C-alpha cells in the first residue's frame, strides 16, 4: 500500500479524460461518469498498468455510492491505489476487466477468462485482425467485441512504462514508450472515458516519472495537461 496519496491534476470533460496523482481517484471519476450517464453501468475496464491493483476493499460499496462518498473513503484510506478496481466491480460500475500489466504468479485467479496482455500493441493488433475478418480464438473475439461495443473505460497508469524485474527501476526505451502510446491512442477511440494516473506515490524517481510523462504527452492524441503537481491528500510530507 502506498504511504502517500495525491489528488486531481487536470480534467477534460468534453473528451472525458481525467488525470490524478494516485490511482484510487480513478474510481471517483468512474462514479461521476456513470451517475452523469457518460458511461453505462457494467462497463468494460481496460487497465494498463505495471500493477494489477486488484485487491479486495475492506468495505463492500453499494451502487448508490456517490463520487463525494468515494472521495471521503479515499481520504480515510479505505479506498486505496490497490483496491479501487474491485470496489468499482462491487458498485456495479465495472463488469469485465481486461488487464494489460505485469502480474505476479497467480494474481489473476479470480479475474475470469481474460488474464494478461503485456502490451497494448497486442490488443491493437487483435482489433485490426478482428476488423479484417481474420481467424481469432473465441476468447480473442469476445475481447475485441467488448472493446468495440463503445462501452469502455480506458485506464492508464504511467508506471506501465517502467521495465522492472529485479534491481534498480528503469524505463522502457523511448521508442517503445512511443509505440505503446500510439497503441493507446488507437484504443482511446473506442473509450467512453479515460483515466490517467501519474503515480506520484510510487517508487520511481521524479526524473523517470517526468521523462515518461513528457514522452506520453507529446504523442498522446487526447488533450490533457499533466504539468501541475497534485495536492497531497495524506501521507508523509517532504
N, C-alpha and C positions, 0 to 999 in steps of 0.2 A: 504494500500500500504506500502510495506517495505521501511524504511528510508534508508537502505543500499543495495548495490548490489555488489556481489562478482563474480569473473570470473572463468576461467577454472582451474581445478585441475589436471586431467590426461586424456589421450586418448589412447585407444587400437584400432587402425584401423583394424587389422586383424579380431578381434571379433566384431567390431562395437560397442564398449562400450565407453561412454563419461561421465565424471564426472565434476561437477562445483558447485560453492557455492550458486548461486541464480538461480531460476528455469527458468527465461526467456532465459538463454543460451541454453536450450533445443532446442528452435526454430532455433538458429544458426546452431546446428549440424543437425537438420532435413533438413534444407535448403541445407546444404553442401551435405548431403547424397542423396537427391533427384536430385540435379544438377549433381552429380557424377554417378548417375544410381544405387546407392546402394539400394535405395528403390524406388518403383514406385510412381507416382502421385496418390493421392486419397487413401492413406494408411489408415489402421485402427490403432487408437491410444488406447492403454490401459494405463490409467492414474491412478497410485497407489499413493495416497497422502492423507494427513489429510484434505487438502483443495481442492476444485474443480478447482480453478484458471480459472474460466470460465466467466470473464467479457469481454466486448467488447472493443477493442482498439479504440482510437480516430481517427486513420487513417486506411483506408482500404488498405491493401497491395495488390500488383499485383503478378501474377505468375512469373514475371521477376525479382522480388526482390531477390537480392543475399545475401549470408551469410555476406559479408562485409557491405552491406547496413543495414542488420539486426543488426550487431554489432554496427553500428553508431546509430541506433534507440534505442538500449538498453542503450547506453551511454548518449543519450539525454532524456532518461526516457519515451519515447513514447511506447516502448515495456517493460512491467513490469512483475513481477512474478505472476500477477493475470489476465493477458490478452493475454498471448502468445499462448494459445490453439486456441482461436477464430481467432487470427492472422494467425495461420497455416491453419485454415479452409478457411479463406479469400484467401490466396495464392493458395490453392488447394493441399497443401501437405497432409492434413488430410481430410478424408471424414467422417468416422464414429469414434465416441469416446465412449469408454467403461470406465465407472468410477468405481473405487474401492476406496472409500473415505467416509468421514463423512459429508454429506451435511447438510446445513440448510434447513428448510422447504421452499419448492417452488423453490429451486435453480436450479432444473433440468427441468423447464417448457419447455425450448426450446432445450433440448438435444436429442429429438427423442424418439425412442422406449425403449432404454436402459437407466435405471436410475442409480441405485447404488448397488454395491456389497460390503458388509462390509469387506470382506477379500478375498485375492487370493486363500485361501483354498477352498472356494466355487467354484471358477472358475475351479480349477484343478479337483475338484470332478465332475463338469459338463462335462469337457473334457473327463474324464475317462468313465463316463456313456455313452457319445456320441460314444466313441471308441468301447464300448462293445455292442452297439445297444440298450441300454435301452430307454424306452419311455421318451421323453422330450417334454416340451411345444414348440410351434413353435418358440417363441422368443429365447428360450434357444438353439434350433437347429441352428438358424441363427447366434447367438453369437458364438457358437462352430465352425461353418463353417468359420466365419470371422477370428477367431484366427488361424484356421488350414490352411488357404489359404497361409500361409508364406508371408503375406503382412502386418506384424505387427510391429508397433513401441511400444516398452515396455518402459514406462516412470515411474520412481520411485522417490519420494521424501522421504528421510529417516525420515521425521517427521510423516510419516504414522505409525511409531512405538510408537507414543505418545498415551496415553489413557487419554483423557481430555474432561470433560464436563463443570464443574464449579469448581472454586477453583484453587489450585496450579496444574501446569503441572507435570504429572508423566509419566513414561514409562510403556509400557506393560511388563508383566512378560517375563523374558529371554526365557523361554520355548516357549512362543507364538511367540516371535520375530524369534526364530529359525525355528519354524514350518512354519511361513509365508515366511521366506527367502527360505526355501526349496520349497514351492509352487511357489515362484517367479522363482526359478531355472527351474522348470518344464515348466513354460510359456516362459522363456528365450529361450528354444529350438525352439520355434515357431517364434521368433522375427528376423527381419532383422537387426535392431539396438536397442540399449538400452541406455537411458539417465538416469543419476543418479544425483539428487540434494541433497547436504548435508545440506541445509537450514541453512547456516551460518547467514542468515539475519532474522531468526525467533526468537521468544522469549523464546525458551528453553535455559537452561544454557549450557555452554561448557561441563560440566561433563556429562550431559544427552546425548548431541549430540555425544560425543566421545564414550560413552558406547554403544549406539545404533549402531554407525558406526563400532565399534570393533566386535560386535556380527555378524552384517551383513557380514563384510569382511571375517570373519572366516568361514562362512557357504555358502557364495555365490560361485558358481562354475566358474563364469567368472573371468578373470584376469584384475583387475583394482586397482590402488593404491589411497586410499583416505587420505593418511597421510600428504600430502602437504597442506599448508594454501593458499587459493586462493587470488589473488590480489583483493583489494577493488576498485571497479570501481567508485562508488560515494557514498556519504552519510557522516554521522558523523564518524570521526576517533577518536578512543580512545587511 
